[in-house]
Amino acid sequence: MNIGLFSETYYPEINGVATSVYMLKNELEKRGHNVYVFTTTTPGAPEHEHNVFRVPSIPFIFITERRVGLFYQPKLAHIIKKLNLDIIHTHTEFSLGIFGRIMARELGLPVVHTYHTIYEDYTHYLTHFSALDRRAKAFARTYTKVCCNTVEQVVVPTEKTRKLLMNYSVHKDISVVPTGIDLSKFDRSKYSKDEIKQLKESYQITPEDKIMLYIGRVSQEKNIEEIIAAMPEYMASRKEVKFVIVGSGPALANLQAMVTELGLTDRFIFTGSRPWDTIGSYYQLGDVFVSASRSETQGLTYIEAMASGLPVVAREDKCLEDILEQGVNGYSFTDASGLYYGLDQILYEDKTTEYSKNAIKKVEKYSLSEFASQIEHVYEQVMSRDRVFCKRPSYDTKRIKSFGIK
C-alpha cells in the first residue's frame, strides 16, 4: 500500500503523537508499504528524511512548544497527487488533518483517523473563566464529534477513549488499537552500570537515594502539582527520597517556584527537556514512576516506564485498567494517603513482590509489530468496503524528487 500519514507533530518532537506516528511509519515500511509523512517544520528536524514532507509552521499561540502547520499547500498537493496513495491516515484534527481530508476528497481516498488527544482537558489554555471554559469544552466535544463522524474509520488507543467518543455521539466504527512502543529502547540490559552511574552523578544522585521519577510534558493537565503538594509530609521522614522530573512545558516555572516555596529544592531535580534518543537512559534513574495525570488517552509514559522495569504509582484512571495491577506492578491512588501507601510499598515495605519483572512482563503486548499489524488490518478493512472512488491517474513516484520539498 501507499499510505499517507498527516500529523501536526513528528520526530524529533517529544510527545505521544509524534512518537506514535514515527514508530508507525517505520514499522509499516518494514512490512513493505510505502509510507509518506506530511507534517510541520520543527527546530532540530533532520536535514534528510525519507518520505517526510514538512509544511511551514508557527508556534501555537497558547502552547508555544507545539507548532501548527499552515493550511492547504498547492505545491505539496501537486506532489501528493503523484504519489498514488491508497489511503490517508490523519493524526490531528487541525491544519494538517484538514489538509489530509482535502487531499482525500480530491483523490477519492478513504480516511482513517486516530483520536489521540482529549481536547476538553486542554481548554484551560484558551479560557480563564469557568463560564467560557464550559463553552470551550462543549465546542471541543462538538468539534471532535464532527471530525470523527466524517471519516471512514476511527482509531483510539484505549477502551476508555472509545467510550468517551461514543458519549460524544460518534457513530462511526471505532477500533481500539493500543499504540506500540520500541520495547528494546527501554531494556535495562542496554545500559551499562557505568553509564547509569555517570548519569546519576551528573544530577548528584547518590546510591543511597530513592528516586521518584516523572517523564513527560510539564503542564497543568498532567497534575504534577498534586504530587509536589503531598511531598512535604512524605519527605519529612524519608530523607533519602528525591523526585526527578524530566521534561518541559508551560507549568515548569510554576512548579519550580512551588518547590522553592515548600523548601524542597534539595529534594527535587528538574532536568528540563531531554533528547528523544536519550529518554530510555533517563528511565534508568528511577526506582518508581509517579504520575497524577488526569488527561491520558493511553499513558505511553506508563508503558515506557514498565518496559524499563519501573513499577508505577499513578492516579486512578480508566486508561490504566489494562496495564496497572494493584500490588503486582504498581499501585493506583485517589488521594495523598493512597500515594504514600503505594510509594512505601515499593520503596520500603514489600521486598518480596517482583515489581520490576511484573512490570516488564505486563507491557510485552505493546510491541511495535503488534501495533503495526493491527493498523494494517484496519487499513485492509477500510479499503475492502464498497466506496465510490474518483479515478486517479497513475504517476511515476520517482519524479517527486525533482520538486525540491523534503
Contacts in CASP RR format, 6 or more apart in sequence:
PFRMAT RR
TARGET T0000
AUTHOR 0000-0000-0000
METHOD contacts of the structure
MODEL  1
MNIGLFSETYYPEINGVATSVYMLKNELEKRGHNVYVFTTTTPGAPEHEH
NVFRVPSIPFIFITERRVGLFYQPKLAHIIKKLNLDIIHTHTEFSLGIFG
RIMARELGLPVVHTYHTIYEDYTHYLTHFSALDRRAKAFARTYTKVCCNT
VEQVVVPTEKTRKLLMNYSVHKDISVVPTGIDLSKFDRSKYSKDEIKQLK
ESYQITPEDKIMLYIGRVSQEKNIEEIIAAMPEYMASRKEVKFVIVGSGP
ALANLQAMVTELGLTDRFIFTGSRPWDTIGSYYQLGDVFVSASRSETQGL
TYIEAMASGLPVVAREDKCLEDILEQGVNGYSFTDASGLYYGLDQILYED
KTTEYSKNAIKKVEKYSLSEFASQIEHVYEQVMSRDRVFCKRPSYDTKRI
KSFGIK
1 33 0 8 1.000
1 34 0 8 1.000
1 86 0 8 1.000
1 87 0 8 1.000
1 379 0 8 1.000
1 383 0 8 1.000
2 33 0 8 1.000
2 34 0 8 1.000
2 36 0 8 1.000
2 83 0 8 1.000
2 84 0 8 1.000
2 85 0 8 1.000
2 86 0 8 1.000
2 87 0 8 1.000
2 397 0 8 1.000
3 28 0 8 1.000
3 33 0 8 1.000
3 34 0 8 1.000
3 35 0 8 1.000
3 36 0 8 1.000
3 85 0 8 1.000
3 86 0 8 1.000
3 87 0 8 1.000
3 88 0 8 1.000
3 89 0 8 1.000
3 379 0 8 1.000
4 35 0 8 1.000
4 36 0 8 1.000
4 37 0 8 1.000
4 38 0 8 1.000
4 83 0 8 1.000
4 85 0 8 1.000
4 87 0 8 1.000
4 88 0 8 1.000
4 89 0 8 1.000
5 21 0 8 1.000
5 24 0 8 1.000
5 25 0 8 1.000
5 35 0 8 1.000
5 36 0 8 1.000
5 37 0 8 1.000
5 38 0 8 1.000
5 89 0 8 1.000
5 91 0 8 1.000
6 37 0 8 1.000
6 38 0 8 1.000
6 39 0 8 1.000
6 88 0 8 1.000
6 89 0 8 1.000
6 90 0 8 1.000
6 91 0 8 1.000
6 92 0 8 1.000
6 96 0 8 1.000
6 97 0 8 1.000
6 99 0 8 1.000
6 100 0 8 1.000
7 17 0 8 1.000
7 18 0 8 1.000
7 21 0 8 1.000
7 37 0 8 1.000
7 38 0 8 1.000
7 39 0 8 1.000
7 90 0 8 1.000
7 91 0 8 1.000
7 92 0 8 1.000
7 96 0 8 1.000
8 17 0 8 1.000
8 39 0 8 1.000
8 40 0 8 1.000
8 66 0 8 1.000
8 67 0 8 1.000
8 68 0 8 1.000
8 69 0 8 1.000
8 91 0 8 1.000
8 92 0 8 1.000
8 94 0 8 1.000
8 95 0 8 1.000
8 96 0 8 1.000
8 97 0 8 1.000
9 15 0 8 1.000
9 17 0 8 1.000
9 18 0 8 1.000
9 21 0 8 1.000
9 39 0 8 1.000
9 40 0 8 1.000
9 42 0 8 1.000
9 66 0 8 1.000
9 67 0 8 1.000
9 92 0 8 1.000
10 18 0 8 1.000
10 21 0 8 1.000
10 22 0 8 1.000
10 37 0 8 1.000
10 39 0 8 1.000
10 40 0 8 1.000
10 42 0 8 1.000
10 45 0 8 1.000
10 52 0 8 1.000
11 18 0 8 1.000
11 19 0 8 1.000
11 22 0 8 1.000
11 45 0 8 1.000
11 276 0 8 1.000
12 18 0 8 1.000
12 42 0 8 1.000
12 44 0 8 1.000
12 45 0 8 1.000
12 46 0 8 1.000
12 275 0 8 1.000
12 276 0 8 1.000
13 42 0 8 1.000
13 276 0 8 1.000
14 216 0 8 1.000
14 247 0 8 1.000
14 273 0 8 1.000
14 274 0 8 1.000
14 276 0 8 1.000
14 279 0 8 1.000
15 217 0 8 1.000
16 116 0 8 1.000
16 179 0 8 1.000
16 300 0 8 1.000
17 91 0 8 1.000
17 92 0 8 1.000
17 116 0 8 1.000
17 117 0 8 1.000
19 179 0 8 1.000
19 181 0 8 1.000
19 276 0 8 1.000
19 300 0 8 1.000
20 91 0 8 1.000
20 114 0 8 1.000
20 116 0 8 1.000
20 179 0 8 1.000
20 180 0 8 1.000
20 300 0 8 1.000
21 37 0 8 1.000
21 39 0 8 1.000
21 91 0 8 1.000
23 179 0 8 1.000
23 180 0 8 1.000
23 181 0 8 1.000
23 182 0 8 1.000
23 368 0 8 1.000
23 371 0 8 1.000
24 35 0 8 1.000
24 371 0 8 1.000
24 372 0 8 1.000
24 375 0 8 1.000
25 35 0 8 1.000
25 37 0 8 1.000
25 51 0 8 1.000
26 368 0 8 1.000
27 368 0 8 1.000
27 369 0 8 1.000
27 371 0 8 1.000
27 372 0 8 1.000
28 35 0 8 1.000
28 372 0 8 1.000
28 375 0 8 1.000
28 376 0 8 1.000
29 35 0 8 1.000
30 372 0 8 1.000
31 372 0 8 1.000
31 376 0 8 1.000
33 376 0 8 1.000
34 51 0 8 1.000
34 83 0 8 1.000
34 397 0 8 1.000
35 51 0 8 1.000
36 51 0 8 1.000
36 52 0 8 1.000
36 53 0 8 1.000
36 80 0 8 1.000
36 83 0 8 1.000
36 85 0 8 1.000
37 51 0 8 1.000
37 52 0 8 1.000
37 53 0 8 1.000
38 53 0 8 1.000
38 55 0 8 1.000
38 76 0 8 1.000
38 80 0 8 1.000
38 96 0 8 1.000
38 99 0 8 1.000
38 100 0 8 1.000
39 52 0 8 1.000
39 53 0 8 1.000
39 54 0 8 1.000
39 55 0 8 1.000
39 96 0 8 1.000
40 54 0 8 1.000
40 55 0 8 1.000
40 56 0 8 1.000
40 57 0 8 1.000
40 67 0 8 1.000
40 68 0 8 1.000
40 69 0 8 1.000
40 96 0 8 1.000
41 54 0 8 1.000
41 55 0 8 1.000
41 56 0 8 1.000
41 57 0 8 1.000
41 67 0 8 1.000
42 54 0 8 1.000
42 57 0 8 1.000
42 67 0 8 1.000
45 54 0 8 1.000
47 406 0 8 1.000
48 406 0 8 1.000
49 406 0 8 1.000
52 406 0 8 1.000
53 76 0 8 1.000
53 79 0 8 1.000
53 405 0 8 1.000
53 406 0 8 1.000
54 405 0 8 1.000
54 406 0 8 1.000
55 69 0 8 1.000
55 70 0 8 1.000
55 73 0 8 1.000
55 76 0 8 1.000
55 96 0 8 1.000
55 99 0 8 1.000
56 69 0 8 1.000
56 70 0 8 1.000
57 67 0 8 1.000
57 68 0 8 1.000
57 69 0 8 1.000
57 70 0 8 1.000
58 67 0 8 1.000
58 68 0 8 1.000
58 69 0 8 1.000
58 70 0 8 1.000
59 65 0 8 1.000
59 66 0 8 1.000
59 67 0 8 1.000
60 66 0 8 1.000
60 67 0 8 1.000
60 68 0 8 1.000
62 125 0 8 1.000
62 126 0 8 1.000
63 125 0 8 1.000
63 219 0 8 1.000
63 250 0 8 1.000
64 250 0 8 1.000
65 248 0 8 1.000
65 249 0 8 1.000
65 250 0 8 1.000
68 94 0 8 1.000
68 95 0 8 1.000
69 94 0 8 1.000
69 95 0 8 1.000
69 96 0 8 1.000
70 95 0 8 1.000
71 95 0 8 1.000
71 98 0 8 1.000
71 99 0 8 1.000
72 99 0 8 1.000
72 102 0 8 1.000
73 99 0 8 1.000
75 403 0 8 1.000
75 405 0 8 1.000
76 405 0 8 1.000
77 102 0 8 1.000
77 103 0 8 1.000
77 106 0 8 1.000
78 403 0 8 1.000
79 400 0 8 1.000
79 403 0 8 1.000
79 405 0 8 1.000
80 103 0 8 1.000
80 107 0 8 1.000
81 103 0 8 1.000
81 106 0 8 1.000
81 107 0 8 1.000
81 393 0 8 1.000
81 395 0 8 1.000
82 395 0 8 1.000
82 396 0 8 1.000
82 397 0 8 1.000
82 399 0 8 1.000
82 400 0 8 1.000
83 395 0 8 1.000
83 397 0 8 1.000
83 400 0 8 1.000
84 392 0 8 1.000
84 394 0 8 1.000
84 395 0 8 1.000
84 397 0 8 1.000
85 103 0 8 1.000
85 107 0 8 1.000
85 109 0 8 1.000
86 109 0 8 1.000
86 379 0 8 1.000
86 383 0 8 1.000
87 109 0 8 1.000
87 110 0 8 1.000
87 111 0 8 1.000
87 112 0 8 1.000
87 379 0 8 1.000
87 382 0 8 1.000
87 383 0 8 1.000
88 100 0 8 1.000
88 101 0 8 1.000
88 103 0 8 1.000
88 104 0 8 1.000
88 109 0 8 1.000
88 110 0 8 1.000
88 111 0 8 1.000
88 112 0 8 1.000
89 111 0 8 1.000
89 112 0 8 1.000
89 113 0 8 1.000
89 114 0 8 1.000
89 375 0 8 1.000
89 379 0 8 1.000
90 96 0 8 1.000
90 97 0 8 1.000
90 100 0 8 1.000
90 101 0 8 1.000
90 111 0 8 1.000
90 112 0 8 1.000
90 113 0 8 1.000
90 114 0 8 1.000
90 151 0 8 1.000
91 97 0 8 1.000
91 113 0 8 1.000
91 114 0 8 1.000
91 116 0 8 1.000
92 116 0 8 1.000
93 119 0 8 1.000
93 143 0 8 1.000
93 144 0 8 1.000
93 147 0 8 1.000
100 111 0 8 1.000
101 111 0 8 1.000
101 150 0 8 1.000
101 151 0 8 1.000
103 109 0 8 1.000
104 110 0 8 1.000
104 111 0 8 1.000
106 390 0 8 1.000
107 390 0 8 1.000
107 392 0 8 1.000
108 389 0 8 1.000
108 390 0 8 1.000
108 392 0 8 1.000
109 389 0 8 1.000
110 152 0 8 1.000
110 153 0 8 1.000
110 382 0 8 1.000
110 383 0 8 1.000
110 385 0 8 1.000
110 387 0 8 1.000
111 151 0 8 1.000
111 152 0 8 1.000
112 151 0 8 1.000
112 152 0 8 1.000
112 153 0 8 1.000
112 154 0 8 1.000
112 155 0 8 1.000
112 378 0 8 1.000
112 379 0 8 1.000
112 382 0 8 1.000
113 147 0 8 1.000
113 148 0 8 1.000
113 151 0 8 1.000
113 153 0 8 1.000
113 154 0 8 1.000
113 155 0 8 1.000
114 154 0 8 1.000
114 155 0 8 1.000
114 156 0 8 1.000
114 157 0 8 1.000
115 144 0 8 1.000
115 147 0 8 1.000
115 148 0 8 1.000
115 154 0 8 1.000
115 155 0 8 1.000
115 156 0 8 1.000
115 161 0 8 1.000
115 165 0 8 1.000
115 297 0 8 1.000
116 157 0 8 1.000
116 297 0 8 1.000
117 297 0 8 1.000
118 161 0 8 1.000
118 164 0 8 1.000
118 295 0 8 1.000
118 297 0 8 1.000
119 140 0 8 1.000
119 143 0 8 1.000
119 144 0 8 1.000
120 136 0 8 1.000
120 137 0 8 1.000
120 140 0 8 1.000
120 141 0 8 1.000
121 221 0 8 1.000
121 294 0 8 1.000
121 295 0 8 1.000
122 140 0 8 1.000
122 221 0 8 1.000
122 295 0 8 1.000
123 133 0 8 1.000
123 136 0 8 1.000
123 137 0 8 1.000
123 140 0 8 1.000
124 133 0 8 1.000
124 220 0 8 1.000
124 221 0 8 1.000
125 250 0 8 1.000
126 132 0 8 1.000
126 136 0 8 1.000
127 133 0 8 1.000
127 135 0 8 1.000
127 136 0 8 1.000
141 168 0 8 1.000
144 165 0 8 1.000
144 168 0 8 1.000
144 170 0 8 1.000
145 165 0 8 1.000
145 168 0 8 1.000
145 169 0 8 1.000
145 170 0 8 1.000
148 154 0 8 1.000
148 165 0 8 1.000
148 168 0 8 1.000
148 170 0 8 1.000
148 172 0 8 1.000
148 174 0 8 1.000
149 170 0 8 1.000
149 171 0 8 1.000
149 172 0 8 1.000
151 172 0 8 1.000
152 172 0 8 1.000
152 382 0 8 1.000
152 385 0 8 1.000
152 387 0 8 1.000
153 172 0 8 1.000
153 173 0 8 1.000
153 174 0 8 1.000
153 175 0 8 1.000
153 378 0 8 1.000
153 381 0 8 1.000
153 382 0 8 1.000
154 165 0 8 1.000
154 170 0 8 1.000
154 172 0 8 1.000
154 173 0 8 1.000
154 174 0 8 1.000
154 175 0 8 1.000
155 174 0 8 1.000
155 175 0 8 1.000
155 176 0 8 1.000
155 177 0 8 1.000
155 375 0 8 1.000
155 378 0 8 1.000
156 162 0 8 1.000
156 165 0 8 1.000
156 174 0 8 1.000
156 175 0 8 1.000
156 176 0 8 1.000
156 177 0 8 1.000
156 297 0 8 1.000
157 176 0 8 1.000
157 177 0 8 1.000
157 178 0 8 1.000
157 179 0 8 1.000
157 297 0 8 1.000
157 298 0 8 1.000
158 176 0 8 1.000
158 178 0 8 1.000
158 297 0 8 1.000
158 298 0 8 1.000
158 318 0 8 1.000
158 319 0 8 1.000
158 322 0 8 1.000
159 176 0 8 1.000
159 318 0 8 1.000
159 321 0 8 1.000
159 322 0 8 1.000
160 297 0 8 1.000
160 317 0 8 1.000
160 318 0 8 1.000
160 319 0 8 1.000
160 321 0 8 1.000
161 176 0 8 1.000
161 297 0 8 1.000
161 298 0 8 1.000
161 319 0 8 1.000
162 174 0 8 1.000
162 176 0 8 1.000
165 174 0 8 1.000
166 174 0 8 1.000
175 374 0 8 1.000
175 378 0 8 1.000
177 371 0 8 1.000
177 374 0 8 1.000
177 375 0 8 1.000
177 378 0 8 1.000
178 298 0 8 1.000
178 322 0 8 1.000
178 365 0 8 1.000
178 366 0 8 1.000
178 371 0 8 1.000
179 298 0 8 1.000
179 300 0 8 1.000
179 366 0 8 1.000
179 371 0 8 1.000
180 303 0 8 1.000
180 366 0 8 1.000
180 367 0 8 1.000
180 368 0 8 1.000
180 370 0 8 1.000
180 371 0 8 1.000
181 300 0 8 1.000
181 303 0 8 1.000
181 304 0 8 1.000
181 307 0 8 1.000
181 363 0 8 1.000
181 366 0 8 1.000
181 368 0 8 1.000
182 368 0 8 1.000
183 307 0 8 1.000
183 363 0 8 1.000
183 364 0 8 1.000
183 366 0 8 1.000
183 367 0 8 1.000
183 368 0 8 1.000
184 190 0 8 1.000
185 279 0 8 1.000
185 280 0 8 1.000
185 307 0 8 1.000
186 280 0 8 1.000
186 283 0 8 1.000
186 304 0 8 1.000
186 307 0 8 1.000
186 308 0 8 1.000
186 309 0 8 1.000
187 307 0 8 1.000
187 308 0 8 1.000
188 284 0 8 1.000
188 308 0 8 1.000
188 309 0 8 1.000
191 280 0 8 1.000
191 281 0 8 1.000
191 284 0 8 1.000
195 281 0 8 1.000
196 281 0 8 1.000
196 284 0 8 1.000
196 285 0 8 1.000
199 281 0 8 1.000
199 282 0 8 1.000
199 284 0 8 1.000
199 285 0 8 1.000
200 206 0 8 1.000
200 285 0 8 1.000
203 244 0 8 1.000
203 269 0 8 1.000
203 271 0 8 1.000
203 285 0 8 1.000
204 269 0 8 1.000
205 211 0 8 1.000
205 242 0 8 1.000
205 244 0 8 1.000
205 269 0 8 1.000
205 285 0 8 1.000
208 240 0 8 1.000
209 240 0 8 1.000
209 241 0 8 1.000
209 242 0 8 1.000
210 238 0 8 1.000
210 240 0 8 1.000
210 241 0 8 1.000
210 242 0 8 1.000
210 287 0 8 1.000
210 347 0 8 1.000
211 241 0 8 1.000
211 242 0 8 1.000
211 243 0 8 1.000
211 244 0 8 1.000
211 285 0 8 1.000
211 286 0 8 1.000
211 287 0 8 1.000
211 288 0 8 1.000
212 227 0 8 1.000
212 241 0 8 1.000
212 242 0 8 1.000
212 243 0 8 1.000
212 244 0 8 1.000
212 286 0 8 1.000
212 287 0 8 1.000
212 288 0 8 1.000
212 290 0 8 1.000
212 343 0 8 1.000
213 243 0 8 1.000
213 244 0 8 1.000
213 246 0 8 1.000
213 282 0 8 1.000
213 283 0 8 1.000
213 285 0 8 1.000
213 286 0 8 1.000
213 287 0 8 1.000
213 288 0 8 1.000
213 289 0 8 1.000
213 290 0 8 1.000
213 305 0 8 1.000
213 310 0 8 1.000
214 224 0 8 1.000
214 227 0 8 1.000
214 243 0 8 1.000
214 244 0 8 1.000
214 245 0 8 1.000
214 246 0 8 1.000
214 289 0 8 1.000
214 290 0 8 1.000
214 291 0 8 1.000
215 246 0 8 1.000
215 247 0 8 1.000
215 279 0 8 1.000
215 282 0 8 1.000
215 283 0 8 1.000
215 289 0 8 1.000
215 301 0 8 1.000
215 304 0 8 1.000
215 305 0 8 1.000
216 222 0 8 1.000
216 246 0 8 1.000
216 247 0 8 1.000
216 301 0 8 1.000
217 247 0 8 1.000
217 248 0 8 1.000
217 249 0 8 1.000
218 224 0 8 1.000
218 245 0 8 1.000
218 247 0 8 1.000
218 248 0 8 1.000
218 249 0 8 1.000
218 250 0 8 1.000
218 251 0 8 1.000
218 252 0 8 1.000
218 255 0 8 1.000
218 272 0 8 1.000
219 249 0 8 1.000
219 250 0 8 1.000
219 251 0 8 1.000
220 250 0 8 1.000
220 251 0 8 1.000
221 293 0 8 1.000
221 294 0 8 1.000
221 295 0 8 1.000
222 251 0 8 1.000
222 291 0 8 1.000
222 292 0 8 1.000
222 293 0 8 1.000
222 295 0 8 1.000
223 292 0 8 1.000
223 293 0 8 1.000
223 294 0 8 1.000
223 315 0 8 1.000
224 245 0 8 1.000
224 251 0 8 1.000
224 255 0 8 1.000
224 292 0 8 1.000
225 251 0 8 1.000
225 254 0 8 1.000
225 255 0 8 1.000
225 258 0 8 1.000
226 292 0 8 1.000
226 315 0 8 1.000
227 243 0 8 1.000
227 290 0 8 1.000
227 291 0 8 1.000
227 292 0 8 1.000
227 339 0 8 1.000
228 243 0 8 1.000
228 255 0 8 1.000
228 258 0 8 1.000
228 259 0 8 1.000
228 262 0 8 1.000
228 264 0 8 1.000
228 268 0 8 1.000
229 258 0 8 1.000
230 336 0 8 1.000
230 339 0 8 1.000
230 340 0 8 1.000
231 243 0 8 1.000
231 262 0 8 1.000
231 264 0 8 1.000
231 267 0 8 1.000
232 262 0 8 1.000
232 263 0 8 1.000
232 264 0 8 1.000
233 336 0 8 1.000
233 340 0 8 1.000
234 241 0 8 1.000
234 339 0 8 1.000
234 340 0 8 1.000
234 343 0 8 1.000
235 241 0 8 1.000
235 264 0 8 1.000
235 267 0 8 1.000
238 347 0 8 1.000
238 348 0 8 1.000
241 267 0 8 1.000
241 343 0 8 1.000
241 347 0 8 1.000
242 267 0 8 1.000
242 268 0 8 1.000
242 269 0 8 1.000
243 267 0 8 1.000
243 268 0 8 1.000
243 269 0 8 1.000
243 290 0 8 1.000
244 268 0 8 1.000
244 269 0 8 1.000
244 271 0 8 1.000
244 285 0 8 1.000
244 286 0 8 1.000
245 255 0 8 1.000
245 268 0 8 1.000
245 269 0 8 1.000
245 270 0 8 1.000
245 271 0 8 1.000
245 272 0 8 1.000
246 271 0 8 1.000
246 272 0 8 1.000
246 274 0 8 1.000
246 279 0 8 1.000
246 282 0 8 1.000
247 270 0 8 1.000
247 271 0 8 1.000
247 272 0 8 1.000
247 273 0 8 1.000
247 274 0 8 1.000
248 272 0 8 1.000
248 273 0 8 1.000
249 273 0 8 1.000
252 270 0 8 1.000
252 272 0 8 1.000
255 270 0 8 1.000
256 270 0 8 1.000
259 265 0 8 1.000
259 268 0 8 1.000
271 282 0 8 1.000
274 282 0 8 1.000
279 304 0 8 1.000
280 304 0 8 1.000
280 308 0 8 1.000
283 289 0 8 1.000
283 304 0 8 1.000
283 305 0 8 1.000
283 308 0 8 1.000
283 309 0 8 1.000
283 310 0 8 1.000
284 308 0 8 1.000
286 310 0 8 1.000
287 310 0 8 1.000
287 346 0 8 1.000
287 347 0 8 1.000
288 310 0 8 1.000
288 311 0 8 1.000
288 312 0 8 1.000
288 313 0 8 1.000
288 343 0 8 1.000
288 346 0 8 1.000
288 347 0 8 1.000
289 301 0 8 1.000
289 302 0 8 1.000
289 305 0 8 1.000
289 306 0 8 1.000
289 310 0 8 1.000
289 311 0 8 1.000
289 312 0 8 1.000
289 313 0 8 1.000
289 314 0 8 1.000
290 312 0 8 1.000
290 313 0 8 1.000
290 314 0 8 1.000
290 339 0 8 1.000
290 343 0 8 1.000
291 301 0 8 1.000
291 302 0 8 1.000
291 312 0 8 1.000
291 313 0 8 1.000
291 314 0 8 1.000
291 315 0 8 1.000
292 314 0 8 1.000
292 315 0 8 1.000
292 339 0 8 1.000
293 299 0 8 1.000
293 314 0 8 1.000
293 315 0 8 1.000
293 317 0 8 1.000
294 315 0 8 1.000
294 317 0 8 1.000
296 302 0 8 1.000
296 317 0 8 1.000
296 319 0 8 1.000
297 319 0 8 1.000
298 319 0 8 1.000
299 319 0 8 1.000
299 320 0 8 1.000
302 312 0 8 1.000
302 314 0 8 1.000
302 320 0 8 1.000
302 323 0 8 1.000
302 324 0 8 1.000
303 323 0 8 1.000
303 363 0 8 1.000
303 366 0 8 1.000
305 312 0 8 1.000
305 359 0 8 1.000
306 312 0 8 1.000
306 323 0 8 1.000
306 329 0 8 1.000
306 359 0 8 1.000
306 360 0 8 1.000
306 362 0 8 1.000
306 363 0 8 1.000
307 359 0 8 1.000
307 360 0 8 1.000
307 363 0 8 1.000
307 366 0 8 1.000
309 356 0 8 1.000
309 357 0 8 1.000
309 359 0 8 1.000
309 360 0 8 1.000
310 356 0 8 1.000
310 359 0 8 1.000
311 329 0 8 1.000
311 330 0 8 1.000
311 331 0 8 1.000
311 346 0 8 1.000
311 355 0 8 1.000
311 356 0 8 1.000
311 358 0 8 1.000
311 359 0 8 1.000
312 324 0 8 1.000
312 329 0 8 1.000
312 330 0 8 1.000
312 331 0 8 1.000
312 359 0 8 1.000
313 330 0 8 1.000
313 331 0 8 1.000
313 332 0 8 1.000
313 333 0 8 1.000
313 339 0 8 1.000
313 342 0 8 1.000
313 343 0 8 1.000
313 346 0 8 1.000
314 320 0 8 1.000
314 324 0 8 1.000
314 332 0 8 1.000
314 333 0 8 1.000
315 332 0 8 1.000
315 333 0 8 1.000
315 334 0 8 1.000
316 332 0 8 1.000
316 333 0 8 1.000
316 334 0 8 1.000
317 332 0 8 1.000
320 332 0 8 1.000
323 329 0 8 1.000
323 362 0 8 1.000
323 363 0 8 1.000
324 330 0 8 1.000
324 331 0 8 1.000
324 332 0 8 1.000
325 358 0 8 1.000
325 362 0 8 1.000
326 332 0 8 1.000
327 345 0 8 1.000
327 350 0 8 1.000
327 353 0 8 1.000
327 355 0 8 1.000
328 353 0 8 1.000
328 355 0 8 1.000
328 358 0 8 1.000
328 362 0 8 1.000
329 355 0 8 1.000
329 358 0 8 1.000
329 359 0 8 1.000
329 362 0 8 1.000
330 342 0 8 1.000
330 346 0 8 1.000
330 355 0 8 1.000
330 359 0 8 1.000
331 338 0 8 1.000
331 341 0 8 1.000
331 342 0 8 1.000
331 345 0 8 1.000
331 346 0 8 1.000
333 339 0 8 1.000
333 341 0 8 1.000
333 342 0 8 1.000
346 355 0 8 1.000
END
